Amino acid sequence: MTGAASMSASGLSVTLDRKPIVRDASLTLRPGELTALVGPNGAGKTTLMRALAGLLPADGTILLDGRSLADFSARERARRIAYLPQGNTFHWPMPVEQIVALGRYPHGDPFSPATEADRSAVAEALAATGTQDLAHRAVTHLSGGEKARVALARALATRADILLADEPTMSLDPRHQLVVMDLLRDQTRKGGTVLAVVHDLALAARYADRVITIQEGRVSADARPNDALNAERIASVFGVEATIIEFDKGRIPVARRAL
């Protein structure tokens, strides 16, 4: 990371194929905070995240450290914002180490040899995600969970100030879900800013500093987990009845039945 960074969006709207997907969304992402973005399928989570990454045209205002995101060059934006898409699709049988090294692309000339900073960032990302033993294996030969961790390593290797992670625990077993959430939390302890789409409400409640709920393209809550994920809001947003379980660090919602 090059330093703490904040991002804000105001009146953000995205229309795709003449259909409004995100509607008048406003939010702020702060250094040192892990923010979970939650909502039902089709609510607009991925579209919102891609707009924040500068990958989709949007109406409204997006500011990175008070400067319009539109004023950043693509390479400068890629150095400041690491975007981890969902799905972890790899089309070429490249070694894992080379895949992770792609995270360094915004920092230099693709025709020049790797620098010491590049090698250090790649090694650190492999170690953090527990993929160092996979470094020389073809990424196309890995399991879904292994690919998910490699994709996260590539994003971490960028050493960006802001990490936008779309369903980073997808395809992971329970242990590696916790490992990944711990990694995201660790980024915030280093001063990073993290927004993650999380489908597991228990993980969101346990790890997030703030939870943003989105439904039908609109932000319906932006609050601490205990407030954003109470039983009434979960029923309204997700259409499920939830039991709220108290534990030593707060509350965890557990879905009981569909409404």
Secondary structure as GFF3:
##gff-version 3
##sequence-region A 1 259
A	DSSP	beta_strand	7	16	.	.	.	ID=ss1
A	DSSP	beta_strand	19	29	.	.	.	ID=ss2
A	DSSP	beta_strand	34	38	.	.	.	ID=ss3
A	DSSP	alpha_helix	45	52	.	.	.	ID=ss4
A	DSSP	beta_strand	59	64	.	.	.	ID=ss5
A	DSSP	beta_strand	67	68	.	.	.	ID=ss6
A	DSSP	three_ten_helix	69	71	.	.	.	ID=ss7
A	DSSP	alpha_helix	74	80	.	.	.	ID=ss8
A	DSSP	beta_strand	81	84	.	.	.	ID=ss9
A	DSSP	alpha_helix	96	101	.	.	.	ID=ss10
A	DSSP	three_ten_helix	102	107	.	.	.	ID=ss11
A	DSSP	alpha_helix	116	129	.	.	.	ID=ss12
A	DSSP	three_ten_helix	132	134	.	.	.	ID=ss13
A	DSSP	three_ten_helix	139	141	.	.	.	ID=ss14
A	DSSP	alpha_helix	144	157	.	.	.	ID=ss15
A	DSSP	beta_strand	162	166	.	.	.	ID=ss16
A	DSSP	alpha_helix	174	189	.	.	.	ID=ss17
A	DSSP	beta_strand	193	197	.	.	.	ID=ss18
A	DSSP	alpha_helix	201	207	.	.	.	ID=ss19
A	DSSP	beta_strand	210	215	.	.	.	ID=ss20
A	DSSP	beta_strand	218	223	.	.	.	ID=ss21
A	DSSP	alpha_helix	225	228	.	.	.	ID=ss22
A	DSSP	alpha_helix	231	238	.	.	.	ID=ss23
A	DSSP	beta_strand	240	247	.	.	.	ID=ss24
A	DSSP	beta_strand	250	258	.	.	.	ID=ss25
###
